[in-house]
Amino acid sequence: MRVAVIGATGTIGAPVVDLLTRSGHEVIRVSRNSNPRVNLDDPASIDAFYNAIGEVDSVLCIAGHSAR
């Protein structure tokens, strides 16, 4: 399965990416500094993101701020 993980480098996102990768999934890692990147506050950025990554089977959004 081809999966985009938004928030891929965060506290929750990194272990999720590891699990998906170990399970044999193709993972598109998305973070504030990745390419492609997405600004969830900007609808045009979201459209550009989907155009850049092409077809995916699933999108997981684990983006956000958390206390560590």
PQR file with spaces between the fields and no chain letter, atoms N, CA, C, O and H, PARSE charges and radii, in Angstrom:
ATOM       1  N    MET     1       0.847   -1.172    0.000 -0.4000 1.5000
ATOM       2  CA   MET     1       0.000    0.000    0.000 -0.0000 2.0000
ATOM       3  C    MET     1       0.896    1.240    0.000  0.5500 1.7000
ATOM       4  O    MET     1       1.945    1.247    0.645 -0.5500 1.4000
ATOM       5  N    ARG     2       0.496    2.267   -0.706 -0.4000 1.5000
ATOM       6  CA   ARG     2       1.229    3.539   -0.770 -0.0000 2.0000
ATOM       7  C    ARG     2       0.563    4.520    0.189  0.5500 1.7000
ATOM       8  O    ARG     2      -0.599    4.885    0.012 -0.5500 1.4000
ATOM       9  H    ARG     2      -0.356    2.262   -1.229  0.4000 1.0000
ATOM      10  N    VAL     3       1.316    4.942    1.211 -0.4000 1.5000
ATOM      11  CA   VAL     3       0.758    5.735    2.303 -0.0000 2.0000
ATOM      12  C    VAL     3       1.541    7.035    2.465  0.5500 1.7000
ATOM      13  O    VAL     3       2.771    7.018    2.506 -0.5500 1.4000
ATOM      14  H    VAL     3       2.260    4.645    1.354  0.4000 1.0000
ATOM      15  N    ALA     4       0.838    8.152    2.557 -0.4000 1.5000
ATOM      16  CA   ALA     4       1.453    9.436    2.895 -0.0000 2.0000
ATOM      17  C    ALA     4       1.227    9.673    4.384  0.5500 1.7000
ATOM      18  O    ALA     4       0.101    9.589    4.875 -0.5500 1.4000
ATOM      19  H    ALA     4      -0.161    8.165    2.523  0.4000 1.0000
ATOM      20  N    VAL     5       2.315    9.970    5.095 -0.4000 1.5000
ATOM      21  CA   VAL     5       2.216   10.248    6.530 -0.0000 2.0000
ATOM      22  C    VAL     5       2.628   11.696    6.755  0.5500 1.7000
ATOM      23  O    VAL     5       3.801   12.045    6.627 -0.5500 1.4000
ATOM      24  H    VAL     5       3.230   10.038    4.696  0.4000 1.0000
ATOM      25  N    ILE     6       1.655   12.533    7.092 -0.4000 1.5000
ATOM      26  CA   ILE     6       1.902   13.939    7.390 -0.0000 2.0000
ATOM      27  C    ILE     6       2.195   14.035    8.886  0.5500 1.7000
ATOM      28  O    ILE     6       1.374   13.651    9.718 -0.5500 1.4000
ATOM      29  H    ILE     6       0.701   12.249    7.197  0.4000 1.0000
ATOM      30  N    GLY     7       3.373   14.553    9.209 -0.4000 1.5000
ATOM      31  CA   GLY     7       3.843   14.556   10.596 -0.0000 2.0000
ATOM      32  C    GLY     7       4.767   13.381   10.837  0.5500 1.7000
ATOM      33  O    GLY     7       4.850   12.867   11.953 -0.5500 1.4000
ATOM      34  H    GLY     7       4.040   14.866    8.533  0.4000 1.0000
ATOM      35  N    ALA     8       5.465   12.953    9.792 -0.4000 1.5000
ATOM      36  CA   ALA     8       6.248   11.713    9.806 -0.0000 2.0000
ATOM      37  C    ALA     8       7.443   11.724   10.744  0.5500 1.7000
ATOM      38  O    ALA     8       7.935   10.656   11.109 -0.5500 1.4000
ATOM      39  H    ALA     8       5.398   13.371    8.886  0.4000 1.0000
ATOM      40  N    THR     9       7.928   12.892   11.147 -0.4000 1.5000
ATOM      41  CA   THR     9       9.123   12.933   11.983 -0.0000 2.0000
ATOM      42  C    THR     9       8.809   13.214   13.450  0.5500 1.7000
ATOM      43  O    THR     9       9.720   13.313   14.272 -0.5500 1.4000
ATOM      44  H    THR     9       7.528   13.759   10.851  0.4000 1.0000
ATOM      45  N    GLY    10       7.552   13.340   13.774 -0.4000 1.5000
ATOM      46  CA   GLY    10       7.162   13.709   15.138 -0.0000 2.0000
ATOM      47  C    GLY    10       7.189   12.551   16.120  0.5500 1.7000
ATOM      48  O    GLY    10       7.568   11.430   15.782 -0.5500 1.4000
ATOM      49  H    GLY    10       6.812   13.259   13.106  0.4000 1.0000
ATOM      50  N    THR    11       6.784   12.846   17.325 -0.4000 1.5000
ATOM      51  CA   THR    11       6.775   11.892   18.424 -0.0000 2.0000
ATOM      52  C    THR    11       5.941   10.655   18.107  0.5500 1.7000
ATOM      53  O    THR    11       6.343    9.537   18.428 -0.5500 1.4000
ATOM      54  H    THR    11       6.476   13.756   17.601  0.4000 1.0000
ATOM      55  N    ILE    12       4.812   10.843   17.495 -0.4000 1.5000
ATOM      56  CA   ILE    12       3.942    9.720   17.117 -0.0000 2.0000
ATOM      57  C    ILE    12       4.223    9.290   15.683  0.5500 1.7000
ATOM      58  O    ILE    12       4.213    8.097   15.379 -0.5500 1.4000
ATOM      59  H    ILE    12       4.485   11.751   17.233  0.4000 1.0000
ATOM      60  N    GLY    13       4.471   10.249   14.804 -0.4000 1.5000
ATOM      61  CA   GLY    13       4.656    9.949   13.392 -0.0000 2.0000
ATOM      62  C    GLY    13       5.830    9.043   13.090  0.5500 1.7000
ATOM      63  O    GLY    13       5.709    8.137   12.265 -0.5500 1.4000
ATOM      64  H    GLY    13       4.479   11.218   15.051  0.4000 1.0000
ATOM      65  N    ALA    14       6.963    9.263   13.737 -0.4000 1.5000
ATOM      66  CA   ALA    14       8.163    8.460   13.452 -0.0000 2.0000
ATOM      67  C    ALA    14       7.940    6.969   13.726  0.5500 1.7000
ATOM      68  O    ALA    14       8.297    6.147   12.883 -0.5500 1.4000
ATOM      69  H    ALA    14       7.061    9.998   14.407  0.4000 1.0000
ATOM      70  N    PRO    15       7.363    6.589   14.873 -0.5600 1.5000
ATOM      71  CA   PRO    15       7.105    5.165   15.084  0.2800 2.0000
ATOM      72  C    PRO    15       6.069    4.595   14.109  0.5500 1.7000
ATOM      73  O    PRO    15       6.161    3.432   13.717 -0.5500 1.4000
ATOM      74  N    VAL    16       5.092    5.404   13.723 -0.4000 1.5000
ATOM      75  CA   VAL    16       4.095    4.953   12.749 -0.0000 2.0000
ATOM      76  C    VAL    16       4.771    4.674   11.408  0.5500 1.7000
ATOM      77  O    VAL    16       4.500    3.654   10.774 -0.5500 1.4000
ATOM      78  H    VAL    16       5.017    6.349   14.042  0.4000 1.0000
ATOM      79  N    VAL    17       5.654    5.584   10.977 -0.4000 1.5000
ATOM      80  CA   VAL    17       6.396    5.381    9.731 -0.0000 2.0000
ATOM      81  C    VAL    17       7.238    4.116    9.815  0.5500 1.7000
ATOM      82  O    VAL    17       7.270    3.333    8.865 -0.5500 1.4000
ATOM      83  H    VAL    17       5.874    6.412   11.492  0.4000 1.0000
ATOM      84  N    ASP    18       7.915    3.906   10.929 -0.4000 1.5000
ATOM      85  CA   ASP    18       8.728    2.697   11.106 -0.0000 2.0000
ATOM      86  C    ASP    18       7.878    1.437   10.982  0.5500 1.7000
ATOM      87  O    ASP    18       8.270    0.488   10.303 -0.5500 1.4000
ATOM      88  H    ASP    18       7.889    4.542   11.700  0.4000 1.0000
ATOM      89  N    LEU    19       6.736    1.424   11.623 -0.4000 1.5000
ATOM      90  CA   LEU    19       5.846    0.265   11.577 -0.0000 2.0000
ATOM      91  C    LEU    19       5.346    0.003   10.152  0.5500 1.7000
ATOM      92  O    LEU    19       5.361   -1.134    9.680 -0.5500 1.4000
ATOM      93  H    LEU    19       6.418    2.195   12.175  0.4000 1.0000
ATOM      94  N    LEU    20       4.908    1.058    9.480 -0.4000 1.5000
ATOM      95  CA   LEU    20       4.417    0.899    8.113 -0.0000 2.0000
ATOM      96  C    LEU    20       5.527    0.399    7.178  0.5500 1.7000
ATOM      97  O    LEU    20       5.297   -0.474    6.341 -0.5500 1.4000
ATOM      98  H    LEU    20       4.896    1.981    9.863  0.4000 1.0000
ATOM      99  N    THR    21       6.720    0.957    7.330 -0.4000 1.5000
ATOM     100  CA   THR    21       7.847    0.555    6.497 -0.0000 2.0000
ATOM     101  C    THR    21       8.211   -0.911    6.746  0.5500 1.7000
ATOM     102  O    THR    21       8.419   -1.667    5.797 -0.5500 1.4000
ATOM     103  H    THR    21       6.907    1.666    8.011  0.4000 1.0000
ATOM     104  N    ARG    22       8.287   -1.310    8.008 -0.4000 1.5000
ATOM     105  CA   ARG    22       8.592   -2.712    8.352 -0.0000 2.0000
ATOM     106  C    ARG    22       7.520   -3.661    7.837  0.5500 1.7000
ATOM     107  O    ARG    22       7.793   -4.830    7.564 -0.5500 1.4000
ATOM     108  H    ARG    22       8.118   -0.696    8.778  0.4000 1.0000
ATOM     109  N    SER    23       6.299   -3.151    7.707 -0.4000 1.5000
ATOM     110  CA   SER    23       5.194   -3.982    7.218 -0.0000 2.0000
ATOM     111  C    SER    23       5.151   -4.047    5.690  0.5500 1.7000
ATOM     112  O    SER    23       4.270   -4.690    5.119 -0.5500 1.4000
ATOM     113  H    SER    23       6.078   -2.201    7.929  0.4000 1.0000
ATOM     114  N    GLY    24       6.098   -3.385    5.035 -0.4000 1.5000
ATOM     115  CA   GLY    24       6.212   -3.484    3.595 -0.0000 2.0000
ATOM     116  C    GLY    24       5.489   -2.424    2.784  0.5500 1.7000
ATOM     117  O    GLY    24       5.382   -2.539    1.563 -0.5500 1.4000
ATOM     118  H    GLY    24       6.814   -2.863    5.499  0.4000 1.0000
ATOM     119  N    HIS    25       4.995   -1.398    3.453 -0.4000 1.5000
ATOM     120  CA   HIS    25       4.279   -0.338    2.747 -0.0000 2.0000
ATOM     121  C    HIS    25       5.259    0.691    2.185  0.5500 1.7000
ATOM     122  O    HIS    25       6.329    0.920    2.749 -0.5500 1.4000
ATOM     123  H    HIS    25       5.082   -1.305    4.445  0.4000 1.0000
ATOM     124  N    GLU    26       4.878    1.301    1.073 -0.4000 1.5000
ATOM     125  CA   GLU    26       5.635    2.425    0.523 -0.0000 2.0000
ATOM     126  C    GLU    26       5.150    3.674    1.257  0.5500 1.7000
ATOM     127  O    GLU    26       3.972    4.023    1.184 -0.5500 1.4000
ATOM     128  H    GLU    26       4.009    1.115    0.615  0.4000 1.0000
ATOM     129  N    VAL    27       6.056    4.342    1.960 -0.4000 1.5000
ATOM     130  CA   VAL    27       5.671    5.475    2.791 -0.0000 2.0000
ATOM     131  C    VAL    27       6.240    6.767    2.221  0.5500 1.7000
ATOM     132  O    VAL    27       7.439    6.867    1.962 -0.5500 1.4000
ATOM     133  H    VAL    27       7.013    4.058    2.019  0.4000 1.0000
ATOM     134  N    ILE    28       5.376    7.748    2.029 -0.4000 1.5000
ATOM     135  CA   ILE    28       5.793    9.098    1.655 -0.0000 2.0000
ATOM     136  C    ILE    28       5.845    9.884    2.953  0.5500 1.7000
ATOM     137  O    ILE    28       4.815   10.163    3.566 -0.5500 1.4000
ATOM     138  H    ILE    28       4.402    7.667    2.240  0.4000 1.0000
ATOM     139  N    ARG    29       7.052   10.237    3.364 -0.4000 1.5000
ATOM     140  CA   ARG    29       7.245   10.945    4.633 -0.0000 2.0000
ATOM     141  C    ARG    29       7.083   12.451    4.416  0.5500 1.7000
ATOM     142  O    ARG    29       7.752   13.044    3.569 -0.5500 1.4000
ATOM     143  H    ARG    29       7.889   10.010    2.866  0.4000 1.0000
ATOM     144  N    VAL    30       6.191   13.053    5.189 -0.4000 1.5000
ATOM     145  CA   VAL    30       5.918   14.477    5.039 -0.0000 2.0000
ATOM     146  C    VAL    30       6.112   15.153    6.394  0.5500 1.7000
ATOM     147  O    VAL    30       5.566   14.722    7.410 -0.5500 1.4000
ATOM     148  H    VAL    30       5.649   12.572    5.877  0.4000 1.0000
ATOM     149  N    SER    31       6.906   16.225    6.381 -0.4000 1.5000
ATOM     150  CA   SER    31       7.119   17.010    7.594 -0.0000 2.0000
ATOM     151  C    SER    31       7.262   18.474    7.199  0.5500 1.7000
ATOM     152  O    SER    31       7.129   18.820    6.024 -0.5500 1.4000
ATOM     153  H    SER    31       7.350   16.575    5.556  0.4000 1.0000
ATOM     154  N    ARG    32       7.530   19.330    8.175 -0.4000 1.5000
ATOM     155  CA   ARG    32       7.678   20.754    7.874 -0.0000 2.0000
ATOM     156  C    ARG    32       8.829   21.019    6.906  0.5500 1.7000
ATOM     157  O    ARG    32       8.806   21.988    6.148 -0.5500 1.4000
ATOM     158  H    ARG    32       7.638   19.049    9.129  0.4000 1.0000
ATOM     159  N    ASN    33       9.834   20.145    6.944 -0.4000 1.5000
ATOM     160  CA   ASN    33      11.037   20.372    6.138 -0.0000 2.0000
ATOM     161  C    ASN    33      11.209   19.379    5.007  0.5500 1.7000
ATOM     162  O    ASN    33      12.281   19.318    4.407 -0.5500 1.4000
ATOM     163  H    ASN    33       9.853   19.357    7.560  0.4000 1.0000
ATOM     164  N    SER    34      10.192   18.607    4.701 -0.4000 1.5000
ATOM     165  CA   SER    34      10.323   17.575    3.672 -0.0000 2.0000
ATOM     166  C    SER    34       9.990   18.123    2.289  0.5500 1.7000
ATOM     167  O    SER    34       9.498   19.240    2.129 -0.5500 1.4000
ATOM     168  H    SER    34       9.320   18.657    5.189  0.4000 1.0000
ATOM     169  N    ASN    35      10.276   17.303    1.324 -0.4000 1.5000
ATOM     170  CA   ASN    35       9.857   17.590   -0.043 -0.0000 2.0000
ATOM     171  C    ASN    35       9.210   16.321   -0.557  0.5500 1.7000
ATOM     172  O    ASN    35       9.929   15.347   -0.781 -0.5500 1.4000
ATOM     173  H    ASN    35      10.675   16.395    1.454  0.4000 1.0000
ATOM     174  N    PRO    36       7.900   16.263   -0.760 -0.5600 1.5000
ATOM     175  CA   PRO    36       6.993   17.408   -0.752  0.2800 2.0000
ATOM     176  C    PRO    36       6.641   17.840    0.667  0.5500 1.7000
ATOM     177  O    PRO    36       6.791   17.075    1.620 -0.5500 1.4000
ATOM     178  N    ARG    37       6.184   19.040    0.788 -0.4000 1.5000
ATOM     179  CA   ARG    37       5.714   19.549    2.072 -0.0000 2.0000
ATOM     180  C    ARG    37       4.291   20.053    1.889  0.5500 1.7000
ATOM     181  O    ARG    37       3.824   20.243    0.766 -0.5500 1.4000
ATOM     182  H    ARG    37       6.062   19.662    0.014  0.4000 1.0000
ATOM     183  N    VAL    38       3.615   20.266    3.001 -0.4000 1.5000
ATOM     184  CA   VAL    38       2.249   20.772    2.935 -0.0000 2.0000
ATOM     185  C    VAL    38       2.014   21.684    4.129  0.5500 1.7000
ATOM     186  O    VAL    38       2.455   21.398    5.242 -0.5500 1.4000
ATOM     187  H    VAL    38       3.994   20.112    3.913  0.4000 1.0000
ATOM     188  N    ASN    39       1.314   22.786    3.883 -0.4000 1.5000
ATOM     189  CA   ASN    39       0.880   23.688    4.945 -0.0000 2.0000
ATOM     190  C    ASN    39      -0.614   23.440    5.124  0.5500 1.7000
ATOM     191  O    ASN    39      -1.412   23.822    4.268 -0.5500 1.4000
ATOM     192  H    ASN    39       0.956   23.019    2.979  0.4000 1.0000
ATOM     193  N    LEU    40      -0.991   22.814    6.208 -0.4000 1.5000
ATOM     194  CA   LEU    40      -2.385   22.434    6.424 -0.0000 2.0000
ATOM     195  C    LEU    40      -3.324   23.618    6.615  0.5500 1.7000
ATOM     196  O    LEU    40      -4.543   23.453    6.590 -0.5500 1.4000
ATOM     197  H    LEU    40      -0.343   22.503    6.903  0.4000 1.0000
ATOM     198  N    ASP    41      -2.765   24.811    6.806 -0.4000 1.5000
ATOM     199  CA   ASP    41      -3.579   26.021    6.924 -0.0000 2.0000
ATOM     200  C    ASP    41      -3.873   26.656    5.569  0.5500 1.7000
ATOM     201  O    ASP    41      -4.618   27.633    5.498 -0.5500 1.4000
ATOM     202  H    ASP    41      -1.774   24.945    6.826  0.4000 1.0000
ATOM     203  N    ASP    42      -3.300   26.119    4.497 -0.4000 1.5000
ATOM     204  CA   ASP    42      -3.394   26.731    3.179 -0.0000 2.0000
ATOM     205  C    ASP    42      -3.982   25.749    2.165  0.5500 1.7000
ATOM     206  O    ASP    42      -3.292   24.825    1.735 -0.5500 1.4000
ATOM     207  H    ASP    42      -2.694   25.325    4.555  0.4000 1.0000
ATOM     208  N    PRO    43      -5.249   25.938    1.776 -0.5600 1.5000
ATOM     209  CA   PRO    43      -5.876   25.010    0.823  0.2800 2.0000
ATOM     210  C    PRO    43      -5.096   24.844   -0.480  0.5500 1.7000
ATOM     211  O    PRO    43      -5.070   23.747   -1.038 -0.5500 1.4000
ATOM     212  N    ALA    44      -4.464   25.901   -0.976 -0.4000 1.5000
ATOM     213  CA   ALA    44      -3.674   25.793   -2.207 -0.0000 2.0000
ATOM     214  C    ALA    44      -2.470   24.881   -1.992  0.5500 1.7000
ATOM     215  O    ALA    44      -2.087   24.134   -2.892 -0.5500 1.4000
ATOM     216  H    ALA    44      -4.485   26.792   -0.523  0.4000 1.0000
ATOM     217  N    SER    45      -1.878   24.940   -0.809 -0.4000 1.5000
ATOM     218  CA   SER    45      -0.751   24.067   -0.482 -0.0000 2.0000
ATOM     219  C    SER    45      -1.192   22.604   -0.429  0.5500 1.7000
ATOM     220  O    SER    45      -0.458   21.710   -0.851 -0.5500 1.4000
ATOM     221  H    SER    45      -2.189   25.547   -0.077  0.4000 1.0000
ATOM     222  N    ILE    46      -2.375   22.372    0.082 -0.4000 1.5000
ATOM     223  CA   ILE    46      -2.905   21.002    0.148 -0.0000 2.0000
ATOM     224  C    ILE    46      -3.139   20.462   -1.259  0.5500 1.7000
ATOM     225  O    ILE    46      -2.791   19.317   -1.547 -0.5500 1.4000
ATOM     226  H    ILE    46      -2.971   23.097    0.425  0.4000 1.0000
ATOM     227  N    ASP    47      -3.723   21.273   -2.134 -0.4000 1.5000
ATOM     228  CA   ASP    47      -3.923   20.864   -3.526 -0.0000 2.0000
ATOM     229  C    ASP    47      -2.590   20.562   -4.203  0.5500 1.7000
ATOM     230  O    ASP    47      -2.453   19.549   -4.889 -0.5500 1.4000
ATOM     231  H    ASP    47      -4.006   22.203   -1.899  0.4000 1.0000
ATOM     232  N    ALA    48      -1.602   21.445   -4.009 -0.4000 1.5000
ATOM     233  CA   ALA    48      -0.275   21.247   -4.605 -0.0000 2.0000
ATOM     234  C    ALA    48       0.371   19.974   -4.074  0.5500 1.7000
ATOM     235  O    ALA    48       1.032   19.253   -4.821 -0.5500 1.4000
ATOM     236  H    ALA    48      -1.712   22.268   -3.452  0.4000 1.0000
ATOM     237  N    PHE    49       0.185   19.699   -2.801 -0.4000 1.5000
ATOM     238  CA   PHE    49       0.730   18.482   -2.188 -0.0000 2.0000
ATOM     239  C    PHE    49       0.170   17.238   -2.865  0.5500 1.7000
ATOM     240  O    PHE    49       0.923   16.344   -3.253 -0.5500 1.4000
ATOM     241  H    PHE    49      -0.353   20.285   -2.194  0.4000 1.0000
ATOM     242  N    TYR    50      -1.143   17.181   -3.006 -0.4000 1.5000
ATOM     243  CA   TYR    50      -1.755   16.010   -3.649 -0.0000 2.0000
ATOM     244  C    TYR    50      -1.330   15.885   -5.113  0.5500 1.7000
ATOM     245  O    TYR    50      -1.140   14.775   -5.609 -0.5500 1.4000
ATOM     246  H    TYR    50      -1.755   17.906   -2.691  0.4000 1.0000
ATOM     247  N    ASN    51      -1.181   17.005   -5.800 -0.4000 1.5000
ATOM     248  CA   ASN    51      -0.696   16.956   -7.177 -0.0000 2.0000
ATOM     249  C    ASN    51       0.733   16.433   -7.240  0.5500 1.7000
ATOM     250  O    ASN    51       1.095   15.731   -8.184 -0.5500 1.4000
ATOM     251  H    ASN    51      -1.335   17.907   -5.397  0.4000 1.0000
ATOM     252  N    ALA    52       1.547   16.768   -6.246 -0.4000 1.5000
ATOM     253  CA   ALA    52       2.951   16.354   -6.225 -0.0000 2.0000
ATOM     254  C    ALA    52       3.121   14.871   -5.916  0.5500 1.7000
ATOM     255  O    ALA    52       3.994   14.218   -6.487 -0.5500 1.4000
ATOM     256  H    ALA    52       1.254   17.338   -5.478  0.4000 1.0000
ATOM     257  N    ILE    53       2.295   14.333   -5.019 -0.4000 1.5000
ATOM     258  CA   ILE    53       2.513   12.937   -4.604 -0.0000 2.0000
ATOM     259  C    ILE    53       1.792   11.934   -5.497  0.5500 1.7000
ATOM     260  O    ILE    53       2.133   10.752   -5.495 -0.5500 1.4000
ATOM     261  H    ILE    53       1.586   14.864   -4.556  0.4000 1.0000
ATOM     262  N    GLY    54       0.814   12.382   -6.247 -0.4000 1.5000
ATOM     263  CA   GLY    54       0.081   11.445   -7.095 -0.0000 2.0000
ATOM     264  C    GLY    54      -0.869   10.581   -6.280  0.5500 1.7000
ATOM     265  O    GLY    54      -1.269   10.943   -5.173 -0.5500 1.4000
ATOM     266  H    GLY    54       0.537   13.343   -6.249  0.4000 1.0000
ATOM     267  N    GLU    55      -1.218    9.447   -6.840 -0.4000 1.5000
ATOM     268  CA   GLU    55      -2.215    8.576   -6.213 -0.0000 2.0000
ATOM     269  C    GLU    55      -1.623    7.836   -5.014  0.5500 1.7000
ATOM     270  O    GLU    55      -0.519    7.295   -5.075 -0.5500 1.4000
ATOM     271  H    GLU    55      -0.894    9.153   -7.739  0.4000 1.0000
ATOM     272  N    VAL    56      -2.387    7.827   -3.930 -0.4000 1.5000
ATOM     273  CA   VAL    56      -2.014    7.085   -2.730 -0.0000 2.0000
ATOM     274  C    VAL    56      -3.211    6.266   -2.271  0.5500 1.7000
ATOM     275  O    VAL    56      -4.352    6.557   -2.628 -0.5500 1.4000
ATOM     276  H    VAL    56      -3.285    8.266   -3.880  0.4000 1.0000
ATOM     277  N    ASP    57      -2.937    5.245   -1.480 -0.4000 1.5000
ATOM     278  CA   ASP    57      -4.000    4.414   -0.930 -0.0000 2.0000
ATOM     279  C    ASP    57      -4.539    4.977    0.379  0.5500 1.7000
ATOM     280  O    ASP    57      -5.691    4.745    0.747 -0.5500 1.4000
ATOM     281  H    ASP    57      -2.010    5.009   -1.189  0.4000 1.0000
ATOM     282  N    SER    58      -3.676    5.727    1.079 -0.4000 1.5000
ATOM     283  CA   SER    58      -4.076    6.223    2.386 -0.0000 2.0000
ATOM     284  C    SER    58      -3.257    7.459    2.743  0.5500 1.7000
ATOM     285  O    SER    58      -2.106    7.598    2.330 -0.5500 1.4000
ATOM     286  H    SER    58      -2.741    5.915    0.781  0.4000 1.0000
ATOM     287  N    VAL    59      -3.868    8.350    3.514 -0.4000 1.5000
ATOM     288  CA   VAL    59      -3.172    9.516    4.050 -0.0000 2.0000
ATOM     289  C    VAL    59      -3.403    9.519    5.554  0.5500 1.7000
ATOM     290  O    VAL    59      -4.543    9.498    6.018 -0.5500 1.4000
ATOM     291  H    VAL    59      -4.803    8.237    3.849  0.4000 1.0000
ATOM     292  N    LEU    60      -2.318    9.543    6.305 -0.4000 1.5000
ATOM     293  CA   LEU    60      -2.406    9.653    7.759 -0.0000 2.0000
ATOM     294  C    LEU    60      -1.900   11.027    8.154  0.5500 1.7000
ATOM     295  O    LEU    60      -0.778   11.399    7.810 -0.5500 1.4000
ATOM     296  H    LEU    60      -1.392    9.559    5.928  0.4000 1.0000
ATOM     297  N    CYS    61      -2.708   11.776    8.866 -0.4000 1.5000
ATOM     298  CA   CYS    61      -2.293   13.092    9.338 -0.0000 2.0000
ATOM     299  C    CYS    61      -2.060   13.007   10.838  0.5500 1.7000
ATOM     300  O    CYS    61      -2.991   12.904   11.636 -0.5500 1.4000
ATOM     301  H    CYS    61      -3.619   11.473    9.145  0.4000 1.0000
ATOM     302  N    ILE    62      -0.779   13.055   11.189 -0.4000 1.5000
ATOM     303  CA   ILE    62      -0.381   12.972   12.593 -0.0000 2.0000
ATOM     304  C    ILE    62       0.355   14.255   12.958  0.5500 1.7000
ATOM     305  O    ILE    62       1.166   14.270   13.883 -0.5500 1.4000
ATOM     306  H    ILE    62      -0.022   13.139   10.541  0.4000 1.0000
ATOM     307  N    ALA    63       0.073   15.325   12.234 -0.4000 1.5000
ATOM     308  CA   ALA    63       0.738   16.590   12.432 -0.0000 2.0000
ATOM     309  C    ALA    63       0.147   17.333   13.623  0.5500 1.7000
ATOM     310  O    ALA    63      -1.044   17.227   13.916 -0.5500 1.4000
ATOM     311  H    ALA    63      -0.587   15.313   11.482  0.4000 1.0000
ATOM     312  N    GLY    64       0.990   18.070   14.288 -0.4000 1.5000
ATOM     313  CA   GLY    64       0.527   18.892   15.395 -0.0000 2.0000
ATOM     314  C    GLY    64       1.646   19.193   16.363  0.5500 1.7000
ATOM     315  O    GLY    64       2.776   18.733   16.200 -0.5500 1.4000
ATOM     316  H    GLY    64       1.958   18.156   14.050  0.4000 1.0000
ATOM     317  N    HIS    65       1.321   19.952   17.347 -0.4000 1.5000
ATOM     318  CA   HIS    65       2.296   20.301   18.385 -0.0000 2.0000
ATOM     319  C    HIS    65       1.971   19.492   19.626  0.5500 1.7000
ATOM     320  O    HIS    65       0.805   19.309   19.979 -0.5500 1.4000
ATOM     321  H    HIS    65       0.403   20.325   17.479  0.4000 1.0000
ATOM     322  N    SER    66       3.006   19.015   20.277 -0.4000 1.5000
ATOM     323  CA   SER    66       2.777   18.251   21.509 -0.0000 2.0000
ATOM     324  C    SER    66       3.883   18.558   22.508  0.5500 1.7000
ATOM     325  O    SER    66       4.988   18.954   22.135 -0.5500 1.4000
ATOM     326  H    SER    66       3.952   19.163   19.991  0.4000 1.0000
ATOM     327  N    ALA    67       3.574   18.373   23.747 -0.4000 1.5000
ATOM     328  CA   ALA    67       4.581   18.510   24.790 -0.0000 2.0000
ATOM     329  C    ALA    67       5.416   17.245   24.803  0.5500 1.7000
ATOM     330  O    ALA    67       4.874   16.143   24.711 -0.5500 1.4000
ATOM     331  H    ALA    67       2.677   18.051   24.050  0.4000 1.0000
ATOM     332  N    ARG    68       6.702   17.386   24.915 -0.4000 1.5000
ATOM     333  CA   ARG    68       7.578   16.203   24.932 -0.0000 2.0000
ATOM     334  C    ARG    68       8.021   15.890   26.320  0.5500 1.7000
ATOM     335  O    ARG    68       8.762   14.930   26.531 -0.5500 1.4000
ATOM     336  H    ARG    68       7.142   18.281   24.990  0.4000 1.0000
